[in-house]
Amino acid sequence: MRGEWQEGGHFAGGAIMIGTLLALLSLQATASGDPAVIRLDGRCQYPEAVARYRYETTLVLCDSLAIGSEGDETVLDFSRQSWGSMIRISGRMSGARMTIDHIYFRERPAVEATGTCEIFYRGGKVSLVSCLAKAGSRTYATNFVVSRL
């Protein structure tokens, strides 16, 4: 994918990358009412090595992930069926990695954040989406494992 850097540090090919990512994800996603949003079933789970840091890091609970875009940013919405959106993370994609710009907590305004998300694949399908973000003095982690059923 080709693109070029524009004034202000924006990559002109970003929309193509997001479009390609969404097209790939749509091949394995559950159908939703909004064709621009890809929904994946699974759950947030953390290995014991990560879980022992739960006092320093907020480990997000979730059972689904919606991937969409707002303008030239990708949005990852980690939610629970009974609670709705738990945390939304937005940023700019570059390949399978997203640089985090903002976090949205349960219907509150956006908070500036730093960090990264990475999408992992197994057999050509998304198997894991993992994020680590820092907003203010708090650190947040998501580790979404896609259901194989």
NORUR-V114457 format. One record per residue. N is the residue number from 1. RES is the residue in three letters. PSI is psi in degrees with one decimal (none if undefined). Layout:
N_RES_PSI, N_RES_PSI
This chain:
1_MET_130.2, 2_ARG_149.9, 3_GLY_-179.3, 4_GLU_152.7, 5_TRP_137.0, 6_GLN_167.0, 7_GLU_138.0, 8_GLY_1.7, 9_GLY_20.1, 10_HIS_140.4, 11_PHE_121.0, 12_ALA_-22.7, 13_GLY_4.3, 14_GLY_-39.3, 15_ALA_-35.8, 16_ILE_-42.5, 17_MET_-45.0, 18_ILE_-43.8, 19_GLY_-43.1, 20_THR_-44.5, 21_LEU_-46.8, 22_LEU_-36.7, 23_ALA_-43.7, 24_LEU_-43.6, 25_LEU_-32.4, 26_SER_-21.7, 27_LEU_-23.7, 28_GLN_2.7, 29_ALA_157.8, 30_THR_139.4, 31_ALA_141.3, 32_SER_170.0, 33_GLY_-25.1, 34_ASP_112.6, 35_PRO_-17.4, 36_ALA_-6.2, 37_VAL_128.9, 38_ILE_128.5, 39_ARG_132.2, 40_LEU_139.1, 41_ASP_147.9, 42_GLY_-142.3, 43_ARG_156.5, 44_CYS_122.9, 45_GLN_149.9, 46_TYR_130.8, 47_PRO_157.4, 48_GLU_-35.5, 49_ALA_-31.6, 50_VAL_-41.8, 51_ALA_-27.6, 52_ARG_-11.0, 53_TYR_14.4, 54_ARG_-18.5, 55_TYR_-24.6, 56_GLU_-22.9, 57_THR_133.9, 58_THR_117.4, 59_LEU_111.2, 60_VAL_135.9, 61_LEU_137.4, 62_CYS_161.3, 63_ASP_6.7, 64_SER_159.7, 65_LEU_128.8, 66_ALA_131.4, 67_ILE_125.2, 68_GLY_-167.5, 69_SER_149.5, 70_GLU_106.0, 71_GLY_-128.0, 72_ASP_14.5, 73_GLU_148.9, 74_THR_141.4, 75_VAL_127.5, 76_LEU_118.6, 77_ASP_105.5, 78_PHE_123.6, 79_SER_167.5, 80_ARG_138.1, 81_GLN_-42.8, 82_SER_-12.3, 83_TRP_-19.3, 84_GLY_-156.3, 85_SER_129.1, 86_MET_-42.9, 87_ILE_138.2, 88_ARG_133.8, 89_ILE_130.2, 90_SER_153.5, 91_GLY_-166.8, 92_ARG_131.2, 93_MET_145.1, 94_SER_101.3, 95_GLY_-125.6, 96_ALA_11.1, 97_ARG_138.4, 98_MET_131.9, 99_THR_121.1, 100_ILE_134.2, 101_ASP_-40.8, 102_HIS_155.7, 103_ILE_140.9, 104_TYR_124.8, 105_PHE_119.4, 106_ARG_73.0, 107_GLU_29.3, 108_ARG_164.2, 109_PRO_159.4, 110_ALA_146.4, 111_VAL_132.5, 112_GLU_140.8, 113_ALA_163.1, 114_THR_158.0, 115_GLY_-169.1, 116_THR_155.7, 117_CYS_148.7, 118_GLU_140.6, 119_ILE_126.7, 120_PHE_147.3, 121_TYR_149.2, 122_ARG_123.5, 123_GLY_32.5, 124_GLY_2.0, 125_LYS_152.2, 126_VAL_130.0, 127_SER_-25.3, 128_LEU_139.3, 129_VAL_117.5, 130_SER_131.8, 131_CYS_147.2, 132_LEU_118.7, 133_ALA_150.0, 134_LYS_125.4, 135_ALA_114.9, 136_GLY_-129.8, 137_SER_1.3, 138_ARG_148.8, 139_THR_138.4, 140_TYR_138.8, 141_ALA_141.6, 142_THR_142.5, 143_ASN_82.2, 144_PHE_118.5, 145_VAL_120.5, 146_VAL_135.3, 147_SER_138.4, 148_ARG_-0.3, 149_LEU_none
